[in-house]
Amino acid sequence: MAEETKKNCECEEECSETCECGKDEKLSRKDKKNFDKLQEELGKMTAEANVWKNKYYEAYADMANLRKSIEKDHQQMVKYSGQKFVEGMLPALDNFYMAFKVTPEDPTLAAYCKGFEMIYRQLYSALEAEGLKEIDVQVGQEFDHNTMQAVEVVEGEKDNVVVTQRTKGYFFKDRLVRPAMVVVSKTKEEQKEETSNEASMN
């Protein structure tokens, strides 16, 4: 029996029946199996951790974008908070503008008009301080579709030229709240044809 043990044993020295070296080999195999299992579990947990980490980064980015969007909306709301009030005052400005187009001959009415002009300037100054800005429209300038709206077309020497302004247009800060209502000119079709014929002959 002792000889069998010696033959099977890997020890260099003579081993007894109670040799423990075989057990070390079995333990190492078992440890290796456990190590491989732990390695596999660690790989799975690392992959899962990476998934959750990516989800965290995505959620963090979404939250940051949402915060920026909310801040921008809040700034816009504060910036244009007085727009509704200013828009509500535009009909009063229109009435003043229409009244000033008429020059009264009666001295008493003329004195009243001067008083109304003073009230208009005070009212407009207060609205201007809130951000209202009148669109500057000059008769004879080219029609600008960004700040004007054509309410009537009349015959003229040139196309798309402002003939008169019916109603003033306004900006509130950098936002167009109402375009200027204008009358624009348009040349006759016959004149256009004559001009084109003359140009082709030349």
C-alpha positions in Angstrom: 0.0 0.0 0.0 2.8 2.3 0.9 4.5 1.5 -2.4 1.4 2.5 -4.3 1.3 5.8 -2.5 4.8 6.4 -3.4 4.3 5.6 -7.1 1.3 7.9 -7.4 2.8 10.7 -5.3 4.6 13.6 -7.1 6.8 14.4 -4.1 10.5 14.0 -4.6 10.9 12.5 -1.1 9.4 9.3 0.0 5.7 9.8 1.0 3.7 8.1 3.6 0.1 7.1 3.3 -0.8 10.5 4.9 0.9 12.6 2.2 -1.0 15.9 1.6 0.5 16.9 -1.8 -2.3 15.3 -3.8 -4.8 17.5 -1.9 -2.9 20.6 -3.0 -3.4 19.6 -6.7 -7.1 19.1 -6.1 -7.4 22.4 -4.3 -5.7 24.3 -7.1 -8.0 22.8 -9.7 -11.0 23.8 -7.5 -9.6 27.3 -7.0 -9.0 27.7 -10.7 -12.6 26.7 -11.4 -13.9 29.2 -8.8 -11.5 31.9 -10.1 -12.9 31.4 -13.7 -16.4 31.6 -12.3 -15.6 34.8 -10.4 -13.9 36.2 -13.5 -17.0 35.5 -15.5 -19.3 37.1 -12.9 -16.9 40.1 -12.7 -17.1 40.5 -16.5 -20.9 40.4 -16.4 -21.0 42.9 -13.5 -18.6 45.2 -15.2 -20.7 45.2 -18.4 -23.8 45.9 -16.4 -22.0 48.7 -14.6 -21.0 50.2 -17.9 -24.6 50.1 -19.1 -25.9 51.9 -16.0 -23.0 54.4 -16.2 -24.0 55.2 -19.8 -27.6 55.6 -18.8 -26.5 57.9 -16.0 -24.5 60.1 -18.4 -27.5 60.2 -20.8 -29.8 61.1 -18.0 -27.4 63.8 -16.7 -27.0 65.2 -20.2 -30.8 65.3 -20.7 -31.2 67.0 -17.3 -28.6 69.6 -18.2 -30.3 70.3 -21.5 -33.7 70.5 -19.8 -32.2 73.0 -17.3 -30.8 75.1 -20.1 -34.1 75.0 -21.9 -36.0 76.1 -18.7 -33.5 78.9 -18.1 -33.9 80.1 -21.7 -37.7 80.0 -21.5 -37.6 81.9 -18.2 -35.3 84.6 -19.7 -37.5 84.9 -22.7 -40.6 85.2 -20.4 -38.9 87.9 -18.3 -37.6 89.7 -21.4 -41.0 89.9 -23.2 -43.2 90.1 -20.1 -44.5 93.5 -21.0 -45.4 92.6 -24.6 -49.1 92.0 -24.0 -49.5 95.3 -22.2 -47.6 97.2 -25.0 -49.7 95.5 -27.7 -52.9 96.6 -25.9 -51.7 100.2 -26.1 -51.2 100.2 -29.8 -54.8 101.1 -30.7 -54.5 104.2 -28.6 -51.3 105.2 -30.4 -53.1 104.5 -33.7 -55.9 106.9 -32.8 -53.4 109.6 -31.9 -51.5 109.0 -35.2 -54.8 109.3 -37.2 -55.8 112.5 -35.3 -52.5 114.2 -36.0 -52.9 113.7 -39.7 -55.6 116.5 -39.6 -54.5 120.0 -39.0 -57.3 122.0 -37.5 -57.8 125.6 -38.6 -59.7 126.7 -35.4 -57.2 128.1 -32.8 -59.0 126.4 -29.9 -58.8 123.0 -31.6 -55.2 123.6 -32.5 -54.4 124.3 -28.8 -56.2 121.0 -27.9 -54.1 119.2 -30.5 -50.9 120.5 -29.0 -52.0 119.2 -25.6 -52.8 115.8 -27.2 -49.4 115.8 -28.8 -47.8 116.2 -25.4 -49.9 113.4 -24.0 -48.9 111.2 -27.0 -45.2 111.9 -26.5 -45.4 111.1 -22.8 -47.3 107.9 -23.5 -44.9 106.8 -26.2 -41.9 107.6 -24.1 -43.2 105.4 -21.3 -43.9 102.5 -23.8 -40.5 103.1 -25.4 -38.8 102.7 -22.0 -40.5 99.3 -21.8 -39.0 98.3 -25.1 -41.4 99.6 -27.8 -39.7 100.9 -31.0 -41.4 102.4 -34.0 -40.6 101.2 -37.4 -39.1 104.0 -39.5 -41.0 104.2 -42.8 -40.3 106.9 -45.3 -42.3 107.7 -48.4 -40.4 106.7 -51.5 -38.3 103.9 -49.9 -38.4 100.4 -51.2 -41.0 98.0 -49.8 -39.5 95.7 -47.1 -41.6 92.6 -46.6 -39.8 92.0 -43.2 -41.2 95.1 -41.6 -44.1 96.1 -43.8 -47.4 94.8 -45.1 -48.9 96.2 -48.3 -52.6 97.0 -47.8 -53.1 98.6 -51.2 -51.3 98.9 -54.5 -51.5 102.0 -56.7 -50.1 103.0 -60.0 -46.6 104.5 -59.9 -43.4 105.1 -61.7 -41.6 102.3 -59.9 -42.5 98.9 -58.5 -42.6 98.2 -54.7 -42.1 101.8 -53.5 -43.9 103.1 -50.4 -46.4 105.7 -51.4 -47.9 106.3 -48.0 -48.2 104.8 -44.5 -51.6 103.9 -43.2 -50.7 102.5 -39.8 -47.4 102.5 -38.0 -45.5 99.3 -37.3 -43.7 98.5 -34.1 -41.0 96.3 -32.6 -41.0 95.2 -29.0 -37.3 94.9 -28.2 -36.1 92.7 -31.0 -39.4 91.1 -31.8 -41.8 92.4 -34.5 -45.2 92.9 -32.9 -46.9 94.6 -35.9 -45.7 95.4 -39.4 -46.3 98.9 -40.8 -49.4 99.0 -43.1 -48.4 100.8 -46.3 -49.6 101.6 -49.8 -47.1 100.5 -52.5 -46.7 101.5 -56.1 -46.8 99.3 -59.2 -46.0 100.3 -62.8 -48.4 99.7 -65.8 -48.0 96.5 -67.7 -47.9 98.5 -70.9 -44.9 100.6 -69.7 -43.1 97.4 -68.7 -43.7 95.9 -72.2 -42.4 99.1 -73.9 -39.4 99.2 -71.7 -38.6 95.5 -72.4 -39.1 96.1 -76.2 -36.8 99.1 -76.2 -34.2 97.2 -74.3 -34.4 94.2 -76.8 -34.1 96.7 -79.8 -31.0 98.3 -78.3 
